[in-house]
Amino acid sequence: MPRPTKQSPERGSARTRLLEAARDVIRAKGFAATSVDDLCRAADVTKGAFFHHFASKEALGVAAAEFWTQEVTPFFAAAPYHKPADALDRVLAYVAFRKAIIAGDLFEFTCLVGTMAQEVHASAPDIRDACGRSIFGHAATLEADIEQARQERGITAGWTAESLARHTQAVLQGGFVLAKAGNEPELARESLDHLDRYIRHLFHVAEDLEHEPAHDDQLCLRAYAARSRG
C-alpha cells in the first residue's frame, strides 16, 4: 500500500506518522525490540509528541492494531477476488490474492497484528485483544462466501464456514512465521498452495481448470497486488 515518506510534505499528523512508523518498524523488528526512540526517529517526531498522543508503548500497540485494521479493511474490500460470480471461486481467488501480495521484504508482506499477538499474548492482554479483533474480524469477511459455497455444493460435513475462515488465517500466520524463520518468502507461498488444495478437497473439487481463475482475473489479481506495493 502506498505510504508517505519522510520527504513528503504531507505526512499527516504526528499521531498518524507514529502509527505508520509502528506499522513498519514493528513488522521489521518485533514489538519488544522496537523502542519509543525507534518510533520517534522513524516518524520524525519528538518523544514529547509521542507521549502527548500515547500514554505508553502498550497504548501505542493497541492503537497500531486498530490503525492496521482501518488500513487493510478497505484494501481487501476493494480487492479483485470478490469479482467471480461463483462463491467457491471467490474463496479460491482470495487464497490466490493472498499469495500474489507476498512480495518484497519480509516486513512488507507479513502481518502487524499477527506479529504482535505472537509476542505479547500473555504480557499485554489489551494489545492481544486488539490484534484478535483484527484477525478474527478479517476472517469473518470470508464466512458468507464459504457458507454460500457449502450450500451450493451440498456440503454437510462437520465443519463450519466460521472454522474454515479461521483456518485460512492460521495458514497465513503460520506461513509468515515459516517465511521469517527461513528468511524465504516462498515458504509462505507454499503454505497457501497447500491451503488451496485443502479447500478444493473440502469441496470435492479436483485441481483442474474448472475452478482456476480465468486468465484476465489472474492478471487483475496481480495488477492490484502490484499497485498495493507501489
N, C-alpha and C positions, 0 to 999 in steps of 0.2 A: 504494500500500500504506500503511495507516495506520502512523503512527510517533509516538513520544512527542515532546512539545515541551519547551522549556526550563522551562515552568511545571509540567510533570508531575512529581509526587513520585517516580515510578517510572521513571526514565530509564535504569536499568541501571548497570553498572559504567563506570568511566572509559574502559576499553578499548572497550566497546560504543559508548559515546557518541562516541568518536573515530572509530570505523568508520562510524557513522551520519553524522557530520559529513563524513567523506571522501566517502561516497556522494553526498551532496547538493552539497557545495561544489565538488568536482572536476568534477561534471557541469555546474555552472554556470560555473566559471572555467577549467577545464582543470587538468591536473596541475602543469605548470610554474608557472602563475600562482598556485597555491594554496600558501601558506606554512604552516609549522608554527604560526605565530601565528594564522593564519586558522582552522586546525582547532581549536586550543585554545579560541579565542574561541567558535566555533560549538558546541563540545562543553561549554563552560563548565568547563574543567579547566585546571590549571596546565601550564606547559611541562615541569616536572619530572615530572608524571604522564605526559605524552606519552613522554618518553624512558625512563620506567620500563617502559612497555609495548612501545615500538618503538625499535630501535637507531638508526633513521634514517628520513627521509621515504620512502626507497625501500622499507624494510621495511614501513612503513605501506601503501604502494601494493600490495605483494604481498598483505598481509592484507586490504586493502579489496576486491581482486578475489575473494579466497576468500569473504569475507563476502557480497559481492554474489551469488555463486553459491549460497550457503546460503540467501539470502533468496528468490531468484527461482525456484529449483528447485521447492519446494512450491507456489509461486504458480501456475506453469504446469502442474504435475501435477494440480492441482485445478480447472483452468480448464475451461469447458464445451465447448471444441472437441473434447474426447475423446468426447463423447456420441454422435455419429452412428454408426449401425451400419456404414455403408459406409466403406471405408478412404479412398477419394478424397474423400468428403465431409468426413472428418476433416482431411485435408490442407488443403482449401479453407477449412474452418472455422478452422483455425489462422491462415491468412492474414487472414481476416475479423476474428479476435480481435486480432491484432497491429494492425490498422487501428483497431479500436474503442478501444484503450487509448492511442492518440495523441491526447492532450488535455492542456490546461493549459499551463503554461510549458514552454519547450523542455527545460530541465534535468529536468523531471518525467517525461518520456517517453523521453528519449534514454538511451543505454546507457553505464554507467560503464566497463565493460571495453573497449568499442569506443572510447570517448573516450581512455582511457589508452593502448591499443595504438597508436592513430594517432600519439600524441605521443612515446612512449618506445621504439618497437620497436627502435631502434638504440642508444639511450643507456642503457636499463635492461632488459637481457635477462631478469632474473628477473620483473619486472613483466610484460613482454611474454609470457613463457611462462605466467604465471598467468592473464593475460587470454585467451590462446589456449586454455587448458584449459577456461575458462568458455564461450567462444564455440563451440568445436568440441564440447564436451560437450552444450550445448543443441541444437546441430544434430543430434547423434546421436539425440536423443529422437524425431526425426521420421522416422528411417530405416525403422522397422518398418512404419509406415502407408504410406509411399511404396512400399516393396517389395511389400507386400500389394496395393496398387492396381496396380502393374505386372503382377503375376501374374494378378490377376483380369481384367485387360483385355488380356492377351497382349502387353504392350509388350516388344519385343526390340531397340529402338533402342540406339545406342551410348552410353548414359548410365546411370548407376547411381543407386540410392537415396541413396547417400552424397554423390554430386556434387550432386544436386538439393537435398538437405538443406543442404549448404554454400552453395548459391546463394541459398537463402531468406535466409540471414544476410548474404550480400553485398548483397542488395537492401535489407534492413533497415538495415544500417550505412550504405550509400550514401544511403538516404533520409534518415537522420538528419543526414548531412553537408549534404545539399541544404537541409533544413529550417533548419539553423543558418546556412548561407551566405545564404539568402534571408529569414531570420527569419520563416518561414512554415511552420507545421505541415502545411498542405495539400500541400506538396511531398512529404512523406514518405507521406502517404495516397495520393497519385497513383502513387508508385512501387509501392505494394502493390496498387493496382488493376491495374497492368501485370503484376505477378507472378502475380496471379490469372488473367489472360488467358493468360500464358505456360504455366502449369501445365495449364490446360484444353487448350491447343494440344498439349502433350506427350502428353496422354491422349486426344486426338481427341474432346474434349467441346465441344459448342457452348455459347455463352453463352445458356443457356435455363434454364427453371425446374427442369429435371431435377436439377441439382446446385447449386441455390441453397439456402442454409439455410432451413429452414422458419421461418415467422413466429415461432413460440414459441422456436425456437433462436436467432433473431436477438435477441429480447428478452432471452433468458438471457445471451447474449454481452455485450450492452450493460449489463445489470444487474450482471454480475460485474465488468466493466471499471469501471463507476461506483463500485462498492464498493472496488475496488483503489485508487481515487484519493481515497477518503474520509479 
